[in-house]
Amino acid sequence: IRTEMYLDAHVDSERRQKIANNHTATHILHWALHQVLGPHVKQAGSLVEPVRLRFDFNHHKALTADEIRAIELLINDKIRQNHPVNAYELSYDDAQKRHDIKQFFGEKYGKTVRVIDIDFSKELCGGTHTSHTGNIGYFRIQKESSISAGVRRIEALSGMEAEELAYASDDSLKAISELLKIPTAKVQERLEKLLEELKTTEQKLK
């Protein structure tokens, strides 16, 4: 008796779109790191998932709060500009002659390579990407850390997950202001005063 089996495969379009958005966001992040930190920045690894992205890069020190803010502002500006994201193929020999295309030395490429072109950012990449930067929606850096000597890691969120991170920060600030019974705009001033009073009290006790 011969039995036949059929497989009906479907792509989870919502999940794939989030991955595509985060993948394009890593390319824009790479570009923004060059603008803020300098051309020495080189990708040392990355991870793209539906709910988050991770980007490792060469840099000699931790990023400051101002640098992180500058990177986020640049990325969100490019998202709002809604640049088209184009993909096309070139021979590897032709790609090597293009100084505007980021290439990673040590990577193995075939005779034909795929370019992801976002006007201001061009990289060799075979992964899935969104059609326009505006689809990313919003970008926030969640964490910046060191993973080895001279290598930093950025963990970030985009779209709805980035919005939820912003709301969580707002909720924390609101909870603190309610605890102190003051407006949120005066939280820092009040905490500084409380810490100074605590320091004075500790000195008196000693």
N, C-alpha and C positions, 0 to 999 in steps of 0.2 A: 504494500500500500504506500503510495507516494503522497506525502503531505507537503503543501507549500505554505511558506510563511511570508508575510509582508510586513515591512517596517514603514510606518508613516512618520516621517521626521518633521518637526516644526522648530523654527527659531523663535526663542523668547525675545520678541522685538524690543520690549521695554528694557530688559536686562542688557541686550546688545547695544542699545542706544546709550545707556549709561557707561558701558565700557568704552564705546567710541568717544563719548564726550570726555571721559577721563584720560583717554590716550592722547587726544588732541591737546588737552590741558597740559600734559607732560611736555609736549613740544613747545608750547607757549611759555611754560615755566623755564625750560632750558634757555629759551631766548631771553627771558626777563633776567635770569641769573647773570647772563653775559652783560646786560645793560647796567645792572646794579653793582655786581662784584668784579666784573672784568672778563676779558677774553680767555683767561687761563682756565676758566671753569670747563670741565669735561665730564660727561656722563659716565658714572661708574656702576650703573645698574638701575633698574626700575621695576615697578610692579603696578599693574593696572587691574583694578577690580570694579565691580558695579558700584560699590559704596565708598571707595577710597582710591587714592593713588599714592605711590611712593617713588621718590626720585633721589638717587645717590649721586654725589658729585665731588670732584676734587676741590678742596678749599682748605686754607690753613688755619682758620679760626671760626668760632661760633658767629652766627649772624646776630646783629643787633636788632632791637625792636624797630628802629627806624629803617633798617635794610629790609626786614620782613614786610613792613608796611609799604615800602616803595615797590617791592616785588608784587604784592597783591594789587596795588593800584595800577601798575602797568598791565598786569594780566586782565583785570576786570575792564580796563579801558579797551583792550583788544577784543574782549568778549562783546562789549557793547557796540563796537564798530562792525560786528557781524561779518567778518571777512570770510569769503568762500574758501573752503579747504579742497584743494585739487590734488589728484593723484595721477601720476603718469610714469611710464617706464622709459629708461635710457639704457644704453649699453654702459657697462661699468667703466670702460675706457673713456667715454664721453663724460660720465659723472665725475671722474677723477680730475678732469680739466676744469670743472666748474667750482670756483672758489666760494661761491655763495651757498653751496650745499654742504651741510655738516656730514662728515663721515668719520667713523670710528676706526682708528687704526688697530689692527689685531683682529677685527671682525672678518669673517669669511663671507665673501660675496660671490654670486654667480656672474655669468657673462651679462645678464640683464638685471638691472636693479629698479626698484620702485621708489619714486620721490613723492614725499608729502609736502606740498607747496602751499603755504599760508601767506604768500606775498612777502612778509617780513621774516619768515622762518621757513627754511627748506632743509629737510632731513631725509636720509635714506631710511625707509621703514616699510615693512610688509604687513603691518597690523591694520586693524579696522579703525576708521576715523569718522568723525561727524562731518556733515556736509558744509556747515557754517559754524564759525566760532560762537555765534549767538546762542546756539543750541546748548552750550555749556551752562549758560544761565548766570552763574555766580561762582567765585573761587575764594577759598580761605585756606590759609596754612594752619594746620592743627598743631604741628610739633616740628621742631628743628633740633637735631642732635648729632653727636659724633658716633660713628660706628667703627672707626679705626683711625690710625694716625693719618691726618691729611684728607680724610674722607668724611663728608657730612651727609646727613639724611634729612630730607623734607618729607613729611607726611601731610597730605592735604585732602580737601574735600571739594566737591563741586555740586552745583545744582541744589536740589532740595536738602541734601546732607549738609552742604555749606550753610544754608539758611538755618537749619536746625542748630548748628554750632553757634551761630550768631545769636539766636534766640536763647540758647542755654547761657551764654555770657550775660545777656540782658537780664535773664531771670536771677542769676547769681547776684548781680549788682543791685537789683531791686530788693532781693531778700536782705542784703546787708544794710541797705538804706532804711528798710522798715525796722530792722533790729536796732539801728542807731537812732531811729525816729527823726531822720533828716532827709532832705531831697537828695536824689542820686548825684546831682552836680557837686554836692558838698561832702561826699563820702571820703574822698582822699584827704581833704583838709581836716575832717574830724578824726580820721584814723591817725594822721600825723600828730595831732594834738594829744590823743590818747596814749600813743607810744611815748611821747615826750613826758607826759605825766607819769607813766609807768616807770620810765627811766629815773625820773626825779625821786619817786617813792622808793625805788630799790636802793638808790644812793643813800637816802635818809635811813633806811633800815640797816644798811651796812654800818 
